[in-house]
């Protein structure tokens, strides 16, 4: 599929270049589809250029801005430019540095644009020029025959793997990974070109799937900015699901519990439910009735307060941690017993006292019993709290 071009704007830029002999200012080398190509560069009025509104770095920022403003932003609308500038240059100190560099040193590298003026590379430089009220920008023009995949490769091929990791973070990074797959990039190509592992790609796809599930649950499909402060929750949730699926293929119930908990965080400056709260808690709730009961007893209760649900979550987490501690101690104990039973007492360099070996095994068995008893007492206490 070829990229969509605004032919009216394309003709305007083409006509300007042909009618202004001073527009041509030399050539510049660009990495295009894995090859170094020498492209002409032109100095054109900034009014002929426009921001790339699908720029991955501002994906969620654009949604948040639109939610705040109450209308959809159009990068071709001059009245909307100030909002794109705000999104691309959010840091005051960084913006000042960029502006000073532009004033003192000028524009070093040409931006890359489509024939109709859409910026593929150089959006931040364009924003800086607009803030400085500079009238022109130096650009090289890409061919109009590029496919979506080729355009993606050019746009992100301009970033080495380290820059990709640094510049594309959070939910924006997830969607850039998905975009790469949608335009036809293979897993091996993503790994080769951007340093994205197969595991990260798999987790990114599942994480977006669960984000979509949650937004649909809340009746807010497509509003990804609503979960921009909950990304760690979804990453931890995916890890929990990976563990749960090993013991129970049906994860519907735990997904509903997760969605209900995450609703408490919607439209809040500070998360009510921290991502640490769900870590291990959902996993043990999948097969431990006490944890599950504590976690779910008020989720469907319309009269329950936010405080009630948070208290239940705290109890469930305590129970889950006790169960986890018990499991860890028992694993260690079993491992010790197995290792000690494998010791050849006659040939051992250890100086066992009389019946020492048997006493050690007996002591470890007692530790195992004591651990189980302790956890049972913790669970009994938790049940009392639940029944208060």
C-alpha positions in Angstrom: 0.0 0.0 0.0 1.4 3.4 -1.0 1.4 6.4 1.3 -1.4 9.0 1.0 -0.2 12.2 -0.6 -2.0 15.6 -0.7 -1.4 16.4 -4.4 -2.5 20.0 -4.1 0.2 20.7 -1.4 2.7 18.6 -3.5 2.1 20.8 -6.5 2.6 23.9 -4.4 6.0 22.8 -3.1 7.1 21.5 -6.5 6.1 24.8 -8.1 7.9 26.8 -5.4 11.2 24.9 -6.0 11.0 25.3 -9.8 10.2 29.0 -9.6 12.9 29.9 -7.0 16.4 29.0 -8.2 17.8 29.8 -4.7 15.6 27.1 -3.2 18.2 24.5 -4.1 21.0 24.6 -1.5 23.0 21.5 -2.2 22.8 17.8 -1.5 22.9 15.6 1.6 23.5 11.9 2.3 20.5 10.1 3.9 20.1 6.4 4.9 17.1 5.3 2.8 16.0 1.7 3.0 19.4 0.5 4.2 21.4 2.4 1.5 23.2 5.8 1.7 21.5 8.0 -0.9 22.5 11.6 -1.9 19.4 13.7 -2.1 18.9 17.3 -3.1 18.1 19.7 -0.3 15.9 22.8 -0.6 15.1 25.8 1.6 11.4 26.2 1.7 8.9 28.4 3.6 7.8 26.8 6.9 4.2 27.5 5.9 4.5 24.7 3.3 5.4 22.1 5.9 3.3 20.4 8.5 3.8 18.1 11.5 3.6 14.4 11.3 0.6 13.8 13.6 1.2 10.1 13.7 4.7 10.7 15.1 5.2 7.9 17.7 6.8 10.2 20.3 3.5 12.2 20.7 1.0 9.4 20.3 -0.5 9.5 23.8 0.3 13.2 24.3 -1.9 14.0 21.3 -4.8 12.0 22.7 -4.5 13.7 26.1 -4.4 17.1 24.4 -7.5 16.3 22.3 -9.3 15.0 25.4 -8.4 18.3 27.2 -9.4 20.5 24.3 -12.5 18.6 23.3 -11.7 18.4 19.6 -9.4 16.5 17.2 -6.1 18.1 16.3 -5.2 18.5 12.6 -1.6 19.0 11.8 -2.5 20.8 8.6 -4.5 23.5 10.5 -2.3 26.5 11.3 -4.4 27.2 14.4 -3.5 23.8 15.8 0.3 24.2 15.4 0.8 25.6 18.9 -0.5 22.4 20.4 1.9 20.2 18.4 4.8 22.5 19.4 3.8 22.1 23.0 3.7 18.3 22.7 7.1 18.1 20.8 8.8 20.5 23.1 7.4 19.8 26.6 10.6 20.4 28.5 11.4 24.1 29.1 15.1 23.6 29.7 15.5 21.3 26.7 13.6 23.7 24.5 15.8 26.6 25.5 18.9 24.6 24.6 17.4 23.7 21.2 16.5 27.2 20.5 19.9 28.6 21.5 21.6 26.0 19.3 19.4 26.8 16.4 20.0 30.6 16.8 23.8 30.2 17.2 24.6 27.3 14.8 21.7 27.3 12.4 20.2 24.1 11.0 22.8 21.4 10.5 20.8 18.6 9.0 18.0 18.7 6.5 14.7 17.4 7.5 13.0 14.6 5.5 9.6 15.4 4.1 7.0 13.7 1.9 6.3 15.6 -1.4 3.3 17.3 0.2 5.3 18.7 3.1 4.6 16.2 5.8 7.7 15.9 8.0 9.0 12.4 8.4 12.2 13.4 10.2 12.8 16.8 11.8 9.5 17.5 13.7 11.3 18.9 16.8 13.6 21.1 14.6 10.4 22.3 12.8 8.8 23.1 16.2 11.9 25.0 17.3 11.9 27.1 14.1 8.3 27.9 14.6 9.0 29.1 18.2 11.9 31.2 16.9 9.6 32.6 14.1 12.1 31.5 11.5 10.6 31.6 8.0 12.3 28.7 6.2 13.6 25.2 6.8 16.0 23.0 4.8 14.5 19.7 3.7 15.1 16.8 1.4 12.1 15.3 -0.4 11.3 11.6 -0.3 9.7 9.9 -3.3 5.9 9.6 -3.4 6.0 5.9 -4.3 7.0 4.7 -0.8 4.9 2.0 0.8 3.8 2.2 4.4 6.5 -0.4 5.3 9.2 1.5 3.5 8.1 4.8 5.1 8.3 3.1 8.6 11.7 1.8 7.8 12.9 5.3 6.8 11.3 7.0 9.8 12.7 4.6 12.4 15.8 3.6 10.4 17.0 7.2 11.2 17.2 6.1 14.8 19.9 3.7 15.9 18.7 1.0 18.4 19.9 3.0 21.4 18.0 6.1 20.3 14.9 4.0 19.7 15.1 2.8 23.2 15.7 6.3 24.6 13.2 8.3 22.5 10.3 5.8 22.3 9.3 4.9 25.8 6.1 3.9 27.7 3.0 3.2 25.7 4.3 5.1 22.7 7.0 2.4 22.3 4.4 -0.3 22.4 2.5 1.2 19.6 5.6 1.8 17.5 6.4 -1.9 17.8 2.8 -2.7 16.8 3.0 -0.2 13.9 6.1 -1.9 12.6 4.4 -5.3 12.6 1.2 -3.8 11.0 3.2 -2.4 8.0 4.9 -5.8 7.5 8.1 -5.7 9.4 9.1 -9.2 10.6 10.2 -10.1 14.1 13.7 -10.6 12.8 13.7 -7.3 11.0 12.5 -5.5 14.2 15.3 -7.1 16.2 17.9 -6.3 13.5 16.9 -2.7 12.9 15.8 -1.5 16.3 17.2 -3.9 18.9 13.7 -5.1 19.9 13.7 -8.7 21.1 11.2 -11.3 20.2 10.1 -11.5 23.8 9.5 -7.7 23.9 7.5 -7.9 20.7 5.3 -10.7 22.1 4.8 -8.9 25.4 4.0 -5.6 23.6 1.3 -7.3 21.6 -0.3 -8.9 24.6 0.0 -5.7 26.7 -1.8 -3.7 24.0 -4.4 -6.5 23.8 -5.1 -6.2 27.5 -5.2 -2.4 27.4 -7.8 -2.7 24.6 -9.7 -5.2 26.8 -9.7 -2.8 29.7 -10.7 0.3 27.7 -13.6 -1.7 26.2 -14.6 -2.8 29.7 -14.7 0.9 30.8 -16.5 2.0 27.6 -13.5 4.1 26.6 -12.3 2.3 23.5 -9.2 3.9 21.9 -8.6 6.4 24.7 -5.0 5.2 25.3 -4.1 8.4 27.1 -6.4 7.2 29.9 -3.9 4.4 30.8 -0.6 6.3 30.3 0.0 6.3 34.0 -0.9 2.6 34.4 1.6 1.0 31.9 3.5 -0.8 34.7 0.2 -2.3 35.9 -0.4 -3.9 32.5 3.1 -5.1 32.2 2.9 -6.8 35.6 -0.5 -8.1 34.7 0.9 -9.8 31.6 3.6 -11.4 33.7 0.9 -12.6 36.1 -1.1 -14.1 33.2 1.9 -15.9 31.9 2.2 -17.7 35.3 -1.6 -18.2 35.7 -1.9 -19.8 32.3 0.5 -22.5 33.3 -2.0 -23.7 35.9 -5.3 -22.5 34.6 -6.0 -21.9 30.9 -9.2 -19.9 31.7 -8.1 -16.4 32.8 -11.4 -14.6 32.2 -12.2 -14.2 35.9 -8.8 -12.8 36.9 -9.0 -10.4 33.9 -12.4 -9.1 35.2 -10.9 -8.6 38.7 -7.9 -6.7 37.2 -10.2 -4.5 35.1 -12.4 -3.6 38.2 -9.3 -2.7 40.2 -7.8 -0.6 37.4 -11.0 1.4 37.1 -10.1 2.9 40.5 -7.1 4.5 38.8 -9.0 6.1 35.9 -8.8 9.9 35.7 -6.7 10.1 38.9 -3.5 12.1 39.3 -2.2 9.5 41.7 -2.9 5.8 41.3 -5.2 4.3 44.0 -3.9 0.8 43.1 -0.2 0.5 42.7 1.3 -2.0 40.2 3.1 -3.6 43.2 -0.3 -4.4 44.7 -1.3 -6.7 41.9 2.1 -8.4 41.7 1.6 -12.1 42.8 -1.8 -11.2 44.3 -3.7 -12.1 41.1 -1.5 -15.2 40.6 -2.4 -16.7 44.0 -6.0 -15.6 43.7 -6.3 -17.8 40.7 -5.9 -21.0 42.8 -6.1 -20.0 46.5 -9.7 -19.5 47.7 -8.7 -17.3 50.7 -6.8 -14.8 48.5 -9.6 -14.9 45.9 -12.3 -14.3 48.5 -10.4 -11.4 50.1 -9.8 -9.8 46.7 -13.3 -10.1 45.2 -15.8 -9.8 48.1 -16.6 -6.2 47.4 -15.8 -5.8 43.7 -19.4 -6.2 42.6 -20.9 -4.5 45.6 -22.3 -1.2 44.5 -22.4 0.1 48.0 -18.7 -0.7 48.6 -16.4 2.4 48.9 -13.1 2.8 47.3 -11.6 2.4 50.8 -13.4 -1.0 51.2 -11.9 -2.3 48.0 -8.4 -1.0 48.8 -8.6 -2.7 52.2 -9.7 -6.0 50.6 -6.7 -5.7 48.2 -4.4 -5.1 51.1 -5.6 -8.2 52.9 -5.4 -10.3 49.7 -1.9 -9.1 49.1 -0.9 -10.1 52.6 -2.4 -13.5 52.2 -0.6 -13.9 48.8 2.7 -12.9 50.3 2.3 -15.4 53.1 1.5 -18.1 50.6 4.5 -17.0 48.5 6.8 -17.0 51.5 5.5 -20.5 52.4 6.1 -21.8 48.9 9.6 -20.3 48.8 10.6 -21.8 52.2 9.2 -25.2 51.3 11.0 -25.2 48.0 14.3 -24.4 49.8 13.6 -27.0 52.4 12.8 -29.7 49.9 16.0 -28.7 48.0 18.0 -29.0 51.2 16.5 -32.3 52.1 17.2 -33.6 48.6 20.8 -32.5 48.7 21.4 -33.8 52.2 19.9 -37.2 51.3 22.3 -37.3 48.5 25.3 -37.0 50.8 27.4 -40.2 51.1 27.8 -40.2 54.9 30.6 -42.8 54.9 32.8 -40.9 52.5 31.7 -37.4 53.6 34.3 -34.9 54.9 31.6 -33.6 57.3 32.0 -34.6 60.9 28.5 -35.8 61.8 27.9 -36.5 65.5 26.1 -39.7 66.4 22.8 -39.8 64.6 23.6 -36.2 63.4 22.5 -36.9 59.8 19.1 -38.3 60.9 18.7 -35.3 63.4 19.3 -32.8 60.6 16.7 -34.4 58.4 14.3 -34.5 61.3 14.9 -30.8 62.0 14.2 -29.8 58.4 10.9 -31.8 58.5 10.0 -29.9 61.7 10.8 -26.6 59.9 8.6 -27.6 57.1 5.7 -28.3 59.5 6.3 -25.1 61.4 6.2 -23.1 58.2 2.9 -24.6 57.2 1.5 -23.9 60.7 2.6 -20.3 60.6 1.0 -19.7 57.2 -2.2 -21.3 58.4 -2.3 -18.9 61.4 -1.8 -15.9 59.2 -4.6 -17.1 57.0 -6.8 -17.6 60.0 -6.1 -14.1 61.2 -6.9 -12.7 57.7 -10.2 -14.6 57.7 -11.1 -12.9 61.1 -10.3 -9.5 59.5 -12.5 -10.4 56.5 -15.4 -11.3 58.8 -15.2 -8.2 61.0 
